[in-house]
Amino acid sequence: MTRMRPPADPRFDEAGTRALLDAFAEGPDEDALRLDALFGGLGKRSFGMLLFVSALPAFIPIPGAGGIVSGPLAVLIGLQLLVGLRRPWLPQFVARRGPHRHTLKRFRDLLAPFLRRLERVVRPRAAWLLDHRLASGVSGTLVVLVGVLLALPIPLTNYIFGGLLLLFALALLERDGWLMAAAWAGGAAAVAVFGVLSGQIATLIADWVGRLTG
């Protein structure tokens, strides 16, 4: 497995999402990109890149398979946003794993038309919706809840929850507070429709809390 180092170009911090994906996708297709290498050197945007890559398994066309991987990863990232960590942390057994370049290339090519249109309207703005402690807590809470929903065996919802996680990721990557507000609205709607009404999310969280407290 190849460990990729973050690009040394000082402009990397300001590159758009498409440019970041192009940089990470460059190289032999069979190379595996470690998760800790993917967010290294991105500063405040680290959570966005990590969440972006963590959402990819949700789009595997096998019912339930993607959510088992993406859901817990999203929960881990959301908890870190919730408590206000300045940069992501991953356990070593997770950090040393990651997608192959050919997977990232396919996903980049699939999203390219959408990202081109998105780049025309998004820009760094309303930073308080990203960096304020309360705003980070709201984002973290919703990412946790969407991650839990993704992990649940709810039929035909993987793409919905995966898409919402990508929306959070893009808001963090592009440093666009108004895009984050849209992600909040979408995340809250998903929790209301699929979580609260079904009751499954509360049951699962209670089970996890019970296990943690012994």
HELIX and SHEET records of a PDB file:
HELIX    1   1 PRO A   10  GLU A   14  5                                   5    
HELIX    2   2 THR A   17  ALA A   25  1                                   9    
HELIX    3   3 LEU A   35  PHE A   39  1                                   5    
HELIX    4   4 GLY A   43  ARG A   45  5                                   3    
HELIX    5   5 SER A   46  ALA A   55  1                                  10    
HELIX    6   6 LEU A   56  PHE A   59  5                                   4    
HELIX    7   7 ALA A   65  VAL A   83  1                                  19    
HELIX    8   8 GLN A   92  ALA A   95  1                                   4    
HELIX    9   9 ARG A  101  GLU A  119  1                                  19    
HELIX   10  10 TRP A  128  ASP A  131  1                                   4    
HELIX   11  11 ARG A  133  ALA A  151  1                                  19    
HELIX   12  12 ASN A  158  GLU A  174  1                                  17    
HELIX   13  13 GLY A  177  ALA A  190  1                                  14    
HELIX   14  14 VAL A  191  VAL A  196  3                                   6    
HELIX   15  15 GLN A  200  LEU A  212  1                                  13    
END                                                                             
